[in-house]
Structure formats: C-alpha cells, structure tokens
C-alpha cells in the first residue's frame, strides 16, 4: 500500500519498473494486487507498447462480474487516460461502459457517467 501512495504522488519513480509491474498485472489473479497495480498504472505515463500490453486486460476487467468495482474503476481510468493513443477504441469503450453501467455499483456508475460525459 505504501508503494501505491508513493507512486501516486511521484509517478516518475515507477518508470524503470513499469515493465515488471505490467508483467505482474497481466499474470495475477489476486484482486487486491490487481487493484493496487491498476491504480498505479492509472497514474503512470505509459508507452504505446506498454499500453498495448494492458488495455485488453483493462477492458476485460471492466466486463468481468467477478472483478471488484475498485479494479473496474481504475481500469476505466487507465483506458480513459490513454484513449488518445488508440482513438479507434473509443466506440468500444463507450459501448462497454453503457452496457455495464446499470450492472454495477454506484461508484462504477458515477465514474462511468463522468467518462461518458467527457467522451461525448
């Protein structure tokens, strides 16, 4: 938890470790670890190559009913923050948010509505 707080305040510190963090993110089934890593990835500056490695997983996490809402919200943030690099994903992202907005918690709805408002 302390690492997450440090990275959120100083995201540049994570730069040399991003590939390792992404590898762990892509290979873990631990929801607590997913939450922390997704939060970290949502504040870091990622390369297009690194984004290619995590965006699919973020899209899948938003749609998975077994994934905790905090992981879904941070996944939305990762996608939203980096959509400028992959504008062709915007329609898919909008469709996923609209499909899942009423199937999730108030926190999910709030974040999804903010992102949808920005995307329209």
C-alpha positions as CSV (number, residue, x, y, z in Angstrom):
1,X,0.0,0.0,0.0
2,X,2.8,2.4,0.8
3,X,4.3,1.9,-2.7
4,X,1.0,2.8,-4.3
5,X,0.8,6.0,-2.3
6,X,4.4,6.9,-3.2
7,X,3.8,6.2,-6.9
8,X,0.5,8.2,-6.9
9,X,2.4,11.2,-5.6
10,X,5.5,10.7,-7.7
11,X,4.6,8.6,-10.8
12,X,8.0,9.1,-12.4
13,X,9.6,6.8,-9.7
14,X,7.8,3.8,-11.3
15,X,9.2,4.4,-14.8
16,X,12.2,2.0,-14.5
17,X,9.9,-0.7,-13.1
18,X,6.8,-0.4,-15.4
19,X,7.6,-3.4,-17.5
20,X,7.9,-5.6,-14.3
21,X,4.7,-4.1,-12.9
22,X,2.8,-4.7,-16.2
23,X,4.1,-8.3,-16.3
24,X,2.8,-8.9,-12.7
25,X,-0.5,-7.1,-13.6
26,X,-1.0,-9.3,-16.7
27,X,-0.3,-12.5,-14.8
28,X,-2.0,-12.1,-11.4
29,X,-5.4,-13.4,-10.4
30,X,-5.1,-11.7,-7.0
31,X,-7.8,-9.0,-6.9
32,X,-6.0,-7.0,-4.2
33,X,-2.8,-6.9,-6.2
34,X,-4.9,-6.1,-9.4
35,X,-6.4,-3.1,-7.6
36,X,-3.1,-1.7,-6.5
37,X,-1.4,-2.3,-9.8
38,X,-4.3,-0.8,-11.8
39,X,-4.3,2.3,-9.6
40,X,-0.5,2.6,-10.2
41,X,-0.9,2.1,-13.9
42,X,-3.7,4.7,-14.0
43,X,-1.3,7.5,-12.8
44,X,1.9,6.5,-14.7
45,X,2.9,7.7,-18.2
46,X,2.9,4.5,-20.3
47,X,4.4,4.0,-23.8
48,X,2.2,2.8,-26.6
49,X,3.9,-0.6,-26.4
50,X,3.2,-0.9,-22.7
51,X,-0.4,0.2,-23.3
52,X,-0.9,-2.5,-25.8
53,X,0.1,-5.0,-23.2
54,X,-2.5,-3.8,-20.6
55,X,-5.5,-2.3,-22.4
56,X,-7.1,-5.6,-23.3
57,X,-6.8,-6.7,-19.7
58,X,-8.4,-3.5,-18.5
59,X,-11.3,-3.9,-21.0
60,X,-11.8,-7.5,-19.8
61,X,-11.7,-6.5,-16.1
62,X,-14.5,-3.9,-16.6
63,X,-16.7,-6.5,-18.1
64,X,-16.0,-9.4,-15.6
65,X,-18.7,-9.7,-13.0
66,X,-16.2,-11.4,-10.6
67,X,-13.8,-8.4,-10.6
68,X,-14.2,-5.9,-7.6
69,X,-15.5,-2.5,-8.5
70,X,-12.3,-0.7,-7.5
71,X,-10.4,-2.7,-10.1
72,X,-13.0,-1.8,-12.7
73,X,-12.9,1.9,-11.8
74,X,-9.1,2.0,-12.0
75,X,-9.3,0.1,-15.3
76,X,-11.6,2.7,-16.7
77,X,-9.1,5.4,-15.6
78,X,-6.3,3.6,-17.4
79,X,-8.3,3.4,-20.6
80,X,-9.7,6.9,-20.4
81,X,-6.3,8.5,-19.7
82,X,-4.7,6.7,-22.7
83,X,-7.5,6.7,-25.3
84,X,-5.8,9.5,-27.2
85,X,-3.2,6.9,-28.3
86,X,-5.8,4.5,-29.6
87,X,-8.8,6.6,-30.7
88,X,-10.2,3.6,-32.6
89,X,-11.1,2.1,-29.2
90,X,-13.4,4.9,-28.2
91,X,-16.6,3.4,-29.6
92,X,-15.9,0.0,-28.0
93,X,-15.1,1.7,-24.6
94,X,-18.4,3.7,-24.8
95,X,-20.4,0.6,-25.6
96,X,-18.8,-1.4,-22.7
97,X,-19.5,1.4,-20.2
98,X,-23.1,1.8,-21.4
99,X,-23.7,-1.9,-21.3
100,X,-22.2,-2.3,-17.8
101,X,-23.3,0.9,-16.1
102,X,-26.5,-0.5,-14.7
103,X,-25.0,-3.8,-13.7
104,X,-22.5,-2.4,-11.2
105,X,-22.3,-0.3,-8.0
106,X,-22.9,3.4,-7.6
107,X,-19.2,4.0,-7.7
108,X,-18.9,2.4,-11.1
109,X,-21.9,4.3,-12.4
110,X,-20.5,7.6,-11.1
111,X,-17.1,7.1,-12.8
112,X,-18.6,5.7,-16.0
113,X,-21.0,8.7,-16.3
114,X,-18.1,11.1,-15.8
115,X,-16.1,9.4,-18.5
116,X,-19.1,9.0,-20.9
117,X,-19.9,12.8,-20.5
118,X,-16.3,13.6,-21.4
119,X,-16.3,11.2,-24.4
120,X,-19.5,12.6,-25.9
